[in-house]
Amino acid sequence: MHTGRLLLACLAVVAACGDASGPRLTFSGSDVGAEGAVIRAQLDRFAARHPGVRVELRLTPDAADQRHQLYVQWLNARAEEPDVLQLDIIWTAEFAAAGWLRPLGAPDDIEDFLPAALEADRWQGSLYAVPWFVDAGLLYWRRDLLGAPPSTLDELREDAERAMRTGAVSAGLVWQGARYEGLVTVFLEHLVAFGGAILDARGRVRVDEPPAVRALTFMRDSVTGQGLVPRAALAWQEEQTRFAFQNGDALFMRNWPYAWALVQDARQSRVAGQVGVAVFPGADGGRPAAALGGAQLAVNRYTEEPDLAEALVTFLTAPEQMLERAQAAAQLPARRSLYATDALAAALPLPIDEIRAVLEAAVPRPVTPVYSELSELLQVRLHRALTGQEAPDEALRGAADAIRDLLARTGLAASDPPAPEPAE
């Protein structure tokens, strides 16, 4: 969407605030396909339970960067609408720190929500959004070539090498290696697998410590050393990765849940019916990990109907509405209790037990108002290491120095320990 159209949309929202005769709420979200149909039905149901209240869907672009741009324009102008905002999981801290979101009361059943999703929705101890649906990185594996998924990264490497040696596949593992956000999520899973972190709980930079160097070295060697990951993957995003896997070229694939139905479709996939999913395994000193994605619901700081807006958030994040979304749009609920129900198992095409295990291992990306800038800095140095332009320790020292400078410039720097000794 061009900037001019965004501004017109912003002006339309502001102008609409004065022509309602009774209480009105606006909800920003998508109107595409089943997702649009189910949200419209749920908004109508909420309105029916609150006589005299009108609830309208304020359409936003589906592209995350365009939706983010539109939100920034609205909120920076202190627009009173939309009252309820659908946020990407990495935006909550940014919008909260800017003063654009209302703090929310903790749900009575807050322990039912996935802990990693709640972590992403808090800023400086306050809850600013409620998890709506989630996404998480999965390790896809070939059931016709393996009896079980690997339980460690060493096993993954050995399984991949064996399958390549026998000629069953040309690649052991495929993942998203282009210089974009997807690369950061792949690195995060490797990083946690080796016991590392980008930032710690206090916001201190940890990405240049030995576990991180080991993780990036493993990734680099997978491409340039053992050849488990094809060099072409350094230009791949999700779809190129999926094509390689469903064509039968790889034993393992790291991708998101959306790919499940596609790789199981016999009309387009050579591995249909032969695929399982698992959590990305851990290495020595670390644990299995799945990068967390998904959407959250938050309340506009400038809304004229704060109580109604928060009530709408509570309604849309209730178990009944989450189950309905899973049935209609195959979106993963953010509530843990639903994964023990037959209703969710019947609603989702994915294997529920495996998905539950993945979600319990989910980790959020760094919760910081400057995550977008941090990610861009990290992407550059990660890609330089994977393409052989820098050694992993050199690349991560450069990334850590740039991230520390960013946090210092924005007043977000925490007290940091001395720089670590170079990894052996």
Backbone torsions as a table, in degrees:
resi	resn	phi	psi	omega
1	MET	NA	131.1	-179.8
2	HIS	-71.4	158.3	-177.3
3	THR	-58.2	-39.9	179.8
4	GLY	-59.4	-41.0	178.9
5	ARG	-68.6	-36.3	176.8
6	LEU	-62.3	-42.2	-179.8
7	LEU	-65.8	-39.3	177.1
8	LEU	-62.5	-40.5	178.0
9	ALA	-62.3	-42.3	179.2
10	CYS	-61.5	-45.4	-179.5
11	LEU	-64.7	-36.4	179.5
12	ALA	-63.6	-40.2	179.8
13	VAL	-64.5	-47.0	-179.2
14	VAL	-62.4	-43.7	-178.5
15	ALA	-64.1	-32.1	-176.6
16	ALA	-70.7	-14.7	-174.0
17	CYS	-65.4	-24.0	-171.9
18	GLY	-98.3	-0.2	-172.3
19	ASP	-107.8	14.7	179.1
20	ALA	-93.4	136.6	-179.1
21	SER	-86.6	-18.8	179.9
22	GLY	-138.7	-176.4	179.3
23	PRO	-56.8	135.5	179.2
24	ARG	-139.9	138.5	174.1
25	LEU	-117.9	144.4	172.9
26	THR	-120.5	138.8	-178.8
27	PHE	-120.4	127.7	-179.8
28	SER	-93.9	128.6	179.8
29	GLY	-176.0	-168.6	-175.9
30	SER	-90.7	152.0	176.1
31	ASP	-123.9	29.2	-174.7
32	VAL	-95.2	125.6	170.3
33	GLY	55.6	-141.4	-176.2
34	ALA	-63.4	-34.3	180.0
35	GLU	-62.0	-42.2	178.0
36	GLY	-66.8	-39.5	-178.3
37	ALA	-65.1	-41.9	-176.1
38	VAL	-72.6	-35.1	179.8
39	ILE	-70.8	-35.7	176.5
40	ARG	-63.0	-42.9	179.3
41	ALA	-63.0	-39.5	-178.7
42	GLN	-71.8	-37.7	176.5
43	LEU	-64.4	-39.1	177.1
44	ASP	-64.2	-38.8	-179.9
45	ARG	-65.3	-40.5	177.4
46	PHE	-62.5	-44.2	-179.9
47	ALA	-61.4	-38.4	179.5
48	ALA	-64.6	-29.7	179.3
49	ARG	-83.7	-8.1	179.3
50	HIS	-128.4	80.5	-176.9
51	PRO	-53.6	136.5	-179.8
52	GLY	89.4	-9.7	-179.8
53	VAL	-98.3	128.8	173.8
54	ARG	-102.0	138.7	178.9
55	VAL	-125.0	126.1	-177.5
56	GLU	-121.5	146.6	176.1
57	LEU	-90.7	120.2	176.6
58	ARG	-96.6	109.0	-174.7
59	LEU	-69.9	141.2	176.5
60	THR	-132.1	160.1	177.8
61	PRO	-61.1	148.0	176.6
62	ASP	-76.4	-28.6	178.2
63	ALA	-65.3	127.1	-173.4
64	ALA	-60.2	-41.8	-177.4
65	ASP	-66.3	-36.0	178.8
66	GLN	-71.9	-39.1	177.4
67	ARG	-64.3	-42.0	178.4
68	HIS	-60.0	-44.8	-179.9
69	GLN	-60.8	-42.5	-180.0
70	LEU	-65.1	-43.6	177.6
71	TYR	-59.5	-45.0	-179.0
72	VAL	-59.5	-42.2	178.7
73	GLN	-64.5	-45.9	179.5
74	TRP	-60.7	-52.1	-171.7
75	LEU	-73.5	-34.6	176.5
76	ASN	-64.7	-28.2	177.1
77	ALA	-87.2	3.3	-179.1
78	ARG	59.2	36.5	176.5
79	ALA	-63.9	138.5	-178.3
80	GLU	-78.6	-16.6	178.2
81	GLU	-126.3	152.8	-1.6
82	PRO	-66.6	149.1	179.9
83	ASP	-75.9	-39.3	-179.5
84	VAL	-118.8	131.6	-173.4
85	LEU	-114.9	133.0	169.4
86	GLN	-88.4	117.7	-175.8
87	LEU	-111.6	144.5	165.8
88	ASP	-67.5	151.6	-173.9
89	ILE	-61.6	-24.5	-177.5
90	ILE	-91.1	2.5	-177.3
91	TRP	-96.9	-18.3	-169.5
92	THR	-58.4	-48.5	-178.2
93	ALA	-63.3	-40.0	179.2
94	GLU	-59.6	-49.4	-176.3
95	PHE	-71.5	-35.1	178.2
96	ALA	-66.1	-45.3	-179.8
97	ALA	-64.2	-29.5	178.2
98	ALA	-76.5	-8.7	-179.3
99	GLY	82.9	20.4	-174.1
100	TRP	-96.0	-8.5	-177.3
101	LEU	-119.0	147.3	174.4
102	ARG	-84.6	134.8	170.9
103	PRO	-61.0	144.2	-177.3
104	LEU	-111.5	150.3	171.4
105	GLY	-73.1	144.3	179.9
106	ALA	-67.4	132.9	175.5
107	PRO	-57.1	149.5	179.6
108	ASP	-59.3	-32.6	-178.8
109	ASP	-108.5	42.3	-173.9
110	ILE	-59.1	-27.7	-178.8
111	GLU	-68.0	-12.2	179.9
112	ASP	-78.6	-19.0	-179.0
113	PHE	-81.3	150.2	179.1
114	LEU	-59.9	127.8	-177.0
115	PRO	-57.1	-39.7	-178.5
116	ALA	-64.4	-35.6	178.2
117	ALA	-69.3	-40.4	177.0
118	LEU	-64.0	-38.4	178.4
119	GLU	-58.6	-40.2	179.8
120	ALA	-71.0	-17.9	-176.1
121	ASP	-98.1	2.5	178.2
122	ARG	-106.4	148.3	172.8
123	TRP	-141.8	125.1	-179.8
124	GLN	50.5	43.3	173.2
125	GLY	86.6	-7.7	-178.9
126	SER	-108.7	148.3	177.5
127	LEU	-89.1	124.7	-177.6
128	TYR	-116.5	-5.7	178.2
129	ALA	-155.4	163.4	178.4
130	VAL	-121.8	131.8	-179.6
131	PRO	-59.5	136.3	-177.0
132	TRP	-108.8	-60.8	169.2
133	PHE	-142.5	161.0	-172.5
134	VAL	-126.0	165.1	176.4
135	ASP	-141.2	154.5	-179.6
136	ALA	-157.5	147.1	178.1
137	GLY	-66.5	136.2	179.8
138	LEU	-119.4	149.3	168.7
139	LEU	-98.7	109.5	174.9
140	TYR	-84.9	141.2	-179.4
141	TRP	-142.6	157.0	-175.0
142	ARG	-88.7	110.3	179.3
143	ARG	-68.8	-26.3	179.8
144	ASP	-75.8	-14.6	-178.8
145	LEU	-111.7	-15.8	-179.5
146	LEU	-133.5	147.5	176.6
147	GLY	-83.8	-22.0	-178.2
148	ALA	-158.9	155.7	177.5
149	PRO	-71.8	157.3	179.8
150	PRO	-69.1	143.3	178.7
151	SER	-96.8	-11.9	177.0
152	THR	-139.8	163.7	176.5
153	LEU	-66.9	-32.1	175.2
154	ASP	-61.4	-43.3	177.6
155	GLU	-63.5	-40.5	178.1
156	LEU	-58.3	-47.1	-179.4
157	ARG	-62.9	-43.7	-179.1
158	GLU	-65.3	-43.3	177.5
159	ASP	-60.9	-43.1	-178.7
160	ALA	-65.2	-44.4	179.8
161	GLU	-62.0	-40.5	-179.3
162	ARG	-64.7	-44.5	-179.3
163	ALA	-65.4	-36.1	177.7
164	MET	-70.6	-38.8	-178.6
165	ARG	-63.3	-37.2	-179.2
166	THR	-82.0	-6.1	-179.9
167	GLY	82.7	8.4	-179.8
168	ALA	-67.1	-31.8	178.7
169	VAL	-142.0	159.6	176.4
170	SER	-94.1	-16.5	179.6
171	ALA	-134.7	143.7	178.0
172	GLY	-81.2	-40.4	-173.7
173	LEU	-146.9	139.3	173.4
174	VAL	-125.1	136.9	175.9
175	TRP	-146.1	177.0	-175.1
176	GLN	-85.0	107.2	-174.1
177	GLY	-113.0	2.4	176.7
178	ALA	-67.6	162.5	-178.9
179	ARG	-83.5	84.9	178.5
180	TYR	-158.7	-174.6	-174.4
181	GLU	-59.6	-33.9	-179.8
182	GLY	-57.5	-34.2	178.6
183	LEU	-64.2	-36.6	179.4
184	VAL	-65.5	-38.9	179.6
185	THR	-68.2	-37.5	176.4
186	VAL	-64.2	-44.8	178.3
187	PHE	-62.4	-40.5	-179.6
188	LEU	-58.4	-41.8	179.7
189	GLU	-66.3	-41.6	174.7
190	HIS	-64.3	-40.4	-176.8
191	LEU	-61.5	-49.2	179.2
192	VAL	-67.1	-33.9	177.2
193	ALA	-58.1	-31.4	179.1
194	PHE	-97.7	5.1	175.8
195	GLY	88.9	17.9	-176.8
196	GLY	-104.9	-178.6	179.4
197	ALA	-153.8	156.8	173.4
198	ILE	-81.1	-54.1	171.3
199	LEU	-124.9	149.4	174.8
200	ASP	-89.3	-175.7	-175.0
201	ALA	-63.9	-22.4	178.7
202	ARG	-92.6	2.0	179.6
203	GLY	85.3	13.2	178.6
204	ARG	-83.7	144.6	-176.2
205	VAL	-75.5	126.2	-178.5
206	ARG	-124.0	3.0	-168.9
207	VAL	-75.4	-4.9	177.1
208	ASP	-106.1	12.3	-179.0
209	GLU	-83.8	163.7	-174.4
210	PRO	-51.7	-41.1	178.9
211	PRO	-60.1	-36.3	179.0
212	ALA	-68.1	-39.6	178.8
213	VAL	-64.3	-40.4	177.7
214	ARG	-63.9	-39.7	-179.8
215	ALA	-64.2	-46.8	-178.9
216	LEU	-69.6	-33.6	175.7
217	THR	-63.3	-42.1	176.6
218	PHE	-59.6	-44.1	178.8
219	MET	-63.5	-46.5	179.8
220	ARG	-61.0	-46.3	-178.4
221	ASP	-65.9	-28.5	176.8
222	SER	-63.3	-28.0	179.9
223	VAL	-92.9	-52.7	-170.2
224	THR	-96.1	-19.2	-177.1
225	GLY	-100.2	-77.5	-178.0
226	GLN	-73.2	-20.3	-178.9
227	GLY	71.7	22.3	179.6
228	LEU	-67.1	-36.8	178.8
229	VAL	-104.9	125.9	-179.2
230	PRO	-63.9	142.4	179.4
231	ARG	-58.4	-29.6	179.0
232	ALA	-60.4	-24.4	-178.5
233	ALA	-65.4	-15.2	178.1
234	LEU	-70.6	-3.5	173.8
235	ALA	-119.3	9.0	-173.9
236	TRP	-96.1	145.4	166.3
237	GLN	-110.9	-160.8	-172.1
238	GLU	-60.1	-45.0	-172.8
239	GLU	-70.5	-39.7	176.4
240	GLN	-62.1	-37.0	177.6
241	THR	-63.9	-44.9	-179.9
242	ARG	-62.1	-44.5	-179.0
243	PHE	-58.5	-43.4	-179.1
244	ALA	-62.9	-41.7	-177.9
245	PHE	-70.6	-46.5	-176.4
246	GLN	-72.2	-16.3	173.3
247	ASN	-81.4	-2.7	177.5
248	GLY	87.1	16.0	-174.4
249	ASP	-84.1	-18.0	-171.8
250	ALA	-133.5	151.0	176.2
251	LEU	-79.4	-39.8	-178.0
252	PHE	-125.5	151.2	173.2
253	MET	-140.3	134.1	169.9
254	ARG	-97.6	120.3	-179.8
255	ASN	-159.8	-178.5	-176.7
256	TRP	-94.7	167.4	-177.3
257	PRO	-60.5	-25.9	-178.4
258	TYR	-54.1	-29.4	-174.2
259	ALA	-73.3	-16.9	-174.0
260	TRP	-56.9	-54.4	-177.3
261	ALA	-61.9	-32.1	-177.6
262	LEU	-73.9	-42.9	-179.0
263	VAL	-75.4	-13.7	177.0
264	GLN	-95.8	2.7	-179.0
265	ASP	-88.8	108.4	-175.6
266	ALA	-63.9	-18.0	179.8
267	ARG	-71.9	-21.1	-177.3
268	GLN	-130.9	-10.7	-173.9
269	SER	-117.8	129.9	177.3
270	ARG	-78.0	-11.1	-178.1
271	VAL	-110.6	13.7	-179.2
272	ALA	-56.0	135.5	-179.7
273	GLY	80.1	0.2	-176.0
274	GLN	-122.2	19.7	-170.6
275	VAL	-118.1	137.7	170.4
276	GLY	-122.2	168.6	176.2
277	VAL	-129.3	151.7	-179.9
278	ALA	-154.4	175.4	175.1
279	VAL	-83.1	148.1	176.6
280	PHE	-64.5	125.4	-169.1
281	PRO	-76.8	163.4	179.7
282	GLY	-92.0	169.2	175.8
283	ALA	-119.6	-176.4	177.1
284	ASP	-59.1	129.5	178.3
285	GLY	86.0	-1.3	-177.6
286	GLY	-131.8	-158.1	-176.9
287	ARG	-152.6	163.9	174.6
288	PRO	-59.5	150.8	-175.4
289	ALA	-152.2	149.1	174.5
290	ALA	-136.8	120.8	177.6
291	ALA	-63.4	133.9	-174.4
292	LEU	-92.0	135.8	170.7
293	GLY	-128.1	-171.6	175.9
294	GLY	129.4	-170.1	-176.2
295	ALA	-128.9	150.9	-179.5
296	GLN	-127.7	159.8	175.0
297	LEU	-114.7	132.4	-178.0
298	ALA	-134.8	163.2	-178.8
299	VAL	-108.5	128.4	176.9
300	ASN	-57.6	128.6	-179.1
301	ARG	-59.2	-27.3	-172.5
302	TYR	-100.8	8.5	179.5
303	THR	-59.9	146.2	174.5
304	GLU	-88.9	-4.7	-179.0
305	GLU	-127.7	62.7	-174.2
306	PRO	-62.5	-39.4	-178.3
307	ASP	-68.7	-43.6	178.0
308	LEU	-64.5	-40.0	-179.4
309	ALA	-63.0	-43.4	178.6
310	GLU	-67.4	-34.2	176.1
311	ALA	-64.0	-36.6	177.2
312	LEU	-66.5	-40.8	176.0
313	VAL	-59.4	-45.9	179.4
314	THR	-60.2	-42.7	-179.7
315	PHE	-64.0	-47.5	-175.3
316	LEU	-70.9	-21.2	-180.0
317	THR	-101.8	12.0	175.5
318	ALA	-74.1	157.2	-177.6
319	PRO	-55.6	-39.9	-176.7
320	GLU	-62.7	-42.3	-179.5
321	GLN	-71.4	-37.1	177.7
322	MET	-64.4	-40.3	178.6
323	LEU	-65.0	-40.5	179.1
324	GLU	-62.7	-40.1	177.9
325	ARG	-64.5	-38.9	178.1
326	ALA	-63.2	-41.6	-179.6
327	GLN	-67.3	-38.3	-174.4
328	ALA	-88.1	-38.2	-172.3
329	ALA	-123.1	4.5	177.9
330	ALA	57.8	33.0	177.7
331	GLN	-91.8	140.2	-174.6
332	LEU	-76.7	124.1	178.9
333	PRO	-64.0	153.3	177.3
334	ALA	-91.5	1.6	-179.8
335	ARG	-100.0	130.2	-176.1
336	ARG	-68.3	-37.2	-174.2
337	SER	-61.9	-29.1	-177.4
338	LEU	-66.1	-24.1	-177.1
339	TYR	-75.3	-4.6	175.4
340	ALA	-101.6	7.8	-175.7
341	THR	-102.8	146.7	174.5
342	ASP	-66.4	-31.1	-177.7
343	ALA	-62.2	-42.5	179.0
344	LEU	-70.5	-39.2	178.0
345	ALA	-59.1	-37.1	178.7
346	ALA	-75.4	-26.7	-175.4
347	ALA	-80.4	-35.1	-173.2
348	LEU	-100.4	140.5	176.4
349	PRO	-75.8	-15.9	-177.7
350	LEU	-77.5	153.4	175.6
351	PRO	-71.3	114.1	-168.6
352	ILE	-64.9	-42.7	-177.5
353	ASP	-61.1	-42.6	179.4
354	GLU	-67.4	-40.0	179.4
355	ILE	-65.1	-40.2	178.3
356	ARG	-60.1	-43.1	179.4
357	ALA	-63.7	-39.1	178.1
358	VAL	-63.8	-45.8	-177.4
359	LEU	-66.4	-32.5	177.0
360	GLU	-68.1	-22.0	178.1
361	ALA	-97.1	8.0	-175.1
362	ALA	-67.4	145.0	176.5
363	VAL	-131.4	133.5	176.7
364	PRO	-76.4	156.3	168.9
365	ARG	-71.4	165.0	-174.7
366	PRO	-51.3	130.8	-179.4
367	VAL	-89.3	96.7	-176.1
368	THR	-151.9	145.9	178.4
369	PRO	-63.5	-18.0	-177.2
370	VAL	-109.9	31.7	-176.9
371	TYR	-59.6	-41.1	-177.3
372	SER	-59.1	-44.2	179.2
373	GLU	-68.4	-40.5	177.8
374	LEU	-59.2	-44.8	-179.0
375	SER	-61.8	-42.5	-179.8
376	GLU	-62.4	-41.7	178.1
377	LEU	-61.9	-42.5	-177.7
378	LEU	-70.3	-40.2	179.8
379	GLN	-54.4	-44.9	-177.1
380	VAL	-60.3	-48.3	-175.2
381	ARG	-74.0	-35.2	175.3
382	LEU	-60.3	-45.8	-177.3
383	HIS	-67.4	-35.9	177.3
384	ARG	-62.8	-38.8	178.4
385	ALA	-68.2	-42.4	-177.3
386	LEU	-69.4	-27.7	178.4
387	THR	-91.4	4.6	175.3
388	GLY	82.0	11.5	-179.9
389	GLN	-81.2	-24.1	177.3
390	GLU	-141.3	152.0	171.6
391	ALA	-70.9	151.0	-178.9
392	PRO	-54.3	-43.2	-179.1
393	ASP	-66.9	-38.7	178.4
394	GLU	-65.1	-43.9	-179.2
395	ALA	-62.2	-42.1	-177.2
396	LEU	-75.0	-31.5	172.9
397	ARG	-63.6	-41.8	177.9
398	GLY	-64.1	-41.8	178.5
399	ALA	-64.2	-44.1	-178.7
400	ALA	-63.6	-41.9	178.5
401	ASP	-61.8	-42.3	-179.3
402	ALA	-67.7	-38.1	179.5
403	ILE	-68.9	-39.8	176.9
404	ARG	-62.4	-41.0	177.0
405	ASP	-61.8	-42.5	179.0
406	LEU	-60.6	-47.2	-179.1
407	LEU	-65.4	-36.7	178.3
408	ALA	-66.5	-42.8	-179.3
409	ARG	-63.9	-31.1	-175.8
410	THR	-99.3	7.9	177.6
411	GLY	72.0	23.0	-177.0
412	LEU	-110.0	4.7	-175.9
413	ALA	-68.7	135.1	173.2
414	ALA	-101.2	163.9	177.5
415	SER	-65.2	125.4	-174.7
416	ASP	-107.3	145.8	172.8
417	PRO	-73.3	168.5	175.5
418	PRO	-57.3	152.7	178.6
419	ALA	-57.3	139.7	-176.9
420	PRO	-70.0	157.9	173.8
421	GLU	-69.3	146.6	178.3
422	PRO	-57.0	140.6	179.5
423	ALA	-69.6	147.7	177.4
424	GLU	-73.1	NA	NA
